[in-house]
């Protein structure tokens, strides 16, 4: 997988979290608009927090691409990197929303 492809994956993962603005978070006294606004704020914070790691992963993919292609593990390696970024982003969003007094609906 090329560096450009990895960048695309990372970008899509970062945008994926924005798709469900509000993300099912509730808070007593807060309407859906407030939840969506706070969720977008947390998404922005999470995106900034994982951006450095995404850039590092892109650099790693660029420098290790030939090794990974020879070992036929390119998609597995880039997939693991992308999954790690998504998990970290999701955790940051959850902690941010909890810090703002929201609870996630089950």
N, C-alpha and C positions, 0 to 999 in steps of 0.2 A: 504494500500500500504506500502510496506516495505521501510526501509531507503535506501537499495540498489536500489530499483525501483525509488525512488525520485532522487537519485544521477544520475541514468541513464537518467531520464527526463531532469535534469538540464544540463547534459553533451550534450545531443542531442540539446537542445535549444542553447547552446553556439556554437555548431558546425553548426547549421542551418544558422547562419549569415554568415559563411564562404563559404557557398555553392555558392553564387553569387558574387564571388570576383569582386569588382568594384561597384556592387549594383546599377548601373544606374546613377552614379555620373559623371558629366562633369565639365571641367574647360577650359577656353580659353587657348590654348597653351599646354595643357596636353593631351597626347595620352592615349589609353586604358590601356597600361602597367603601366603608372604613376598612373592612377586612381586606378587600382587594387592594386598596391603597397601601396598607401596611405590608401585605404580601409582596407587592411589587417593590417596595422599599427593601425588604429582606432579600428578594431575588437579586436586586442590584448589588447589594452588599455581598451576597454569595458569589455572584459573577466576578466581582472585583477580587474576591479572596482566592478563587481558583484560577484566575487568569495567569498568574505567574507559573503555577504548576502546569497549566495547559501549554504554555510556551516552552517550559522545560521538556515536557513530554514530546512536543513537536521537534525540538532539537535532538532528543534521544532517538526518535524515529528516523530523523534525517541521517544521523551518524551511524545508526545500526542497521539501516535498511538492507544493505547488501548481505550482512550476516543473517538477518532474519529471512531474507529471500532464499538464501542457500539452505537454511534449515526448514524452510516452508512453514514459518510460524508468524509471518507478518500480521495476518488478520487476528490471530490470537493475542499477540502482544499489544497491538493497537486497541483491540477490544477490551483488554484488561485495563489499559490506561484510561480509556473512555469511561468504563464502568466505575473505576476508582474516583474519577473526577465527579461523576454524577452522584455517587454516594456521598462524597464530601460536600458537594453543593447542597444536596437534600438535607444533610445534617445541619449545615449552617442555617438554612432557611428555617428548619424546625426549631433550633435553639433561639433564633432571632424572634420568631413569632411567639414562642413561649415567654421570652423575656418581655415582650410587649403585652403579656397577659392573655394571649389567645390559647385556645385548646383545639386540637384537631378532632373533627367529627369522625366517628368510627362507622 
